[in-house]
Structures are given as structure tokens and as C-alpha cells.
């Protein structure tokens, strides 16, 4: 792995592990004190984040990955059951592990699907 794309590779490996539902492998790329901020809520700590990820079993179709130093931005189609949403994730790495993640997507289809239940 080239030094110039180390952060990008770590994030992409984490996403691959999530897609494969290998949560232990995905967890190995994330710091214990990771923070998550999204349009539908936030989580503090890797334990809380992975509890959600195990339940949701999201699948990521990566469209583009950008890296600048310890920051990585992914543009993707996010598969949430029958829903497919375009989204963006901003990953920040500290000491070689994902330390924070901020996610943006249009939540209206998710909210509409919840109202129909």
C-alpha cells in the first residue's frame, strides 16, 4: 500500500468488510472512541456504531473515493433493504484507524418507509 493512499485503503477495506458482513474485520479498522454523525442520529463509540451496523446490514456500492491526508470522502449508493440512497461519507482517521464518520443523504425515503409500517 502506498503511503499516499493509506487512509483511502483503510476506509475501503472497512467498507468491504461491512459489505461482507465481517463485522470483526470491519471493527479492526475503527478506533474505540469513534464518533458517528448522520442525518438520522449520532453514536459515540465503536461499540454503539457496530451494534447498529450489525442490525442494519447496509451494503455500499462505492462510486468515488477521494483522499486528502487523514480524510477520506466516499460517494456511494447505499442499499438499505429495498431502498437505494445516494450518500456521502466523510471519514477521518487518527493513528491509522477511522476515528470519525459524518454521513449525508436524503432521509425522506427512509422516513416515508417507516411511516408505512
C-alpha positions as CSV (number, residue, x, y, z in Angstrom):
1,X,0.0,0.0,0.0
2,X,1.4,3.4,-1.0
3,X,1.8,5.9,1.8
4,X,-0.1,8.4,-0.4
5,X,-3.4,6.4,-0.3
6,X,-3.1,4.6,3.1
7,X,-6.2,6.3,4.6
8,X,-8.3,5.6,1.5
9,X,-7.3,1.9,1.5
10,X,-8.2,1.5,5.2
11,X,-11.6,3.0,4.7
12,X,-12.2,0.9,1.6
13,X,-11.2,-2.3,3.4
14,X,-13.6,-1.4,6.2
15,X,-16.4,-0.9,3.7
16,X,-15.6,-4.2,2.0
17,X,-15.7,-6.0,5.4
18,X,-19.1,-4.3,6.1
19,X,-20.4,-5.4,2.8
20,X,-19.2,-9.0,3.5
21,X,-20.9,-8.8,7.0
22,X,-17.5,-9.5,8.5
23,X,-18.0,-7.1,11.4
24,X,-15.0,-8.2,13.4
25,X,-12.7,-7.4,10.4
26,X,-14.5,-4.0,9.9
27,X,-14.1,-3.2,13.6
28,X,-10.4,-3.7,13.3
29,X,-10.2,-0.6,11.2
30,X,-12.1,1.6,13.7
31,X,-10.8,3.3,16.9
32,X,-12.7,2.5,20.1
33,X,-13.7,6.2,20.6
34,X,-15.0,6.6,17.0
35,X,-17.9,9.1,16.6
36,X,-20.7,8.9,14.1
37,X,-22.9,11.8,12.9
38,X,-25.7,11.2,10.4
39,X,-28.9,12.7,9.3
40,X,-30.9,10.3,11.5
41,X,-28.8,10.4,14.6
42,X,-25.3,10.1,16.1
43,X,-23.3,7.5,18.0
44,X,-20.4,7.7,20.4
45,X,-18.0,4.8,20.4
46,X,-17.3,1.9,18.0
47,X,-19.4,-0.5,20.1
48,X,-22.6,1.6,19.6
49,X,-21.8,2.1,15.9
50,X,-21.3,-1.6,15.2
51,X,-24.4,-2.6,17.2
52,X,-26.4,-0.6,14.6
53,X,-24.4,-1.8,11.6
54,X,-25.0,-5.5,12.6
55,X,-28.7,-4.9,12.7
56,X,-29.0,-2.8,9.5
57,X,-26.6,-4.9,7.3
58,X,-26.2,-2.0,4.9
59,X,-24.5,-2.5,1.5
60,X,-22.3,0.1,-0.1
61,X,-21.8,0.5,-3.8
62,X,-18.8,2.9,-3.9
63,X,-19.0,5.3,-6.8
64,X,-16.0,7.5,-6.0
65,X,-13.3,7.8,-3.3
66,X,-11.3,10.9,-2.5
67,X,-8.4,11.3,0.0
68,X,-6.6,14.2,1.5
69,X,-4.2,13.3,4.2
70,X,-6.2,11.7,7.0
71,X,-9.6,12.5,5.5
72,X,-11.4,10.3,3.0
73,X,-14.7,11.1,1.3
74,X,-16.8,8.3,-0.3
75,X,-19.7,8.9,-2.7
76,X,-21.9,5.8,-2.8
77,X,-25.3,4.2,-3.4
78,X,-26.4,2.8,0.0
79,X,-28.6,-0.2,-0.1
80,X,-30.9,-0.3,2.9
81,X,-33.2,-3.3,2.2
82,X,-35.4,-2.3,-0.7
83,X,-34.2,1.3,-0.6
84,X,-31.2,2.6,-2.5
85,X,-30.0,6.0,-1.5
86,X,-27.2,8.2,-2.8
87,X,-25.0,9.3,0.0
88,X,-21.7,10.7,1.1
89,X,-19.4,9.7,4.0
90,X,-16.6,11.8,5.4
91,X,-14.1,9.6,7.3
92,X,-11.3,11.0,9.5
93,X,-8.5,8.7,10.5
94,X,-6.3,9.1,13.6
95,X,-3.3,6.8,14.1
96,X,-4.3,4.6,11.2
97,X,-7.9,4.0,12.3
98,X,-11.2,5.5,11.5
99,X,-11.9,8.0,14.3
100,X,-15.0,9.8,13.0
101,X,-17.6,9.5,10.3
102,X,-20.1,12.0,9.1
103,X,-22.8,10.8,6.7
104,X,-25.1,12.8,4.5
105,X,-28.1,11.5,2.4
106,X,-31.7,12.4,1.7
107,X,-33.6,10.8,4.6
108,X,-37.1,11.2,3.1
109,X,-37.3,7.7,1.6
110,X,-36.3,6.2,4.9
111,X,-38.8,8.3,6.9
112,X,-41.6,7.5,4.4
113,X,-40.9,3.8,4.6
114,X,-41.1,3.9,8.4
115,X,-44.4,5.7,8.2
116,X,-45.9,3.0,6.1
117,X,-45.1,0.3,8.7
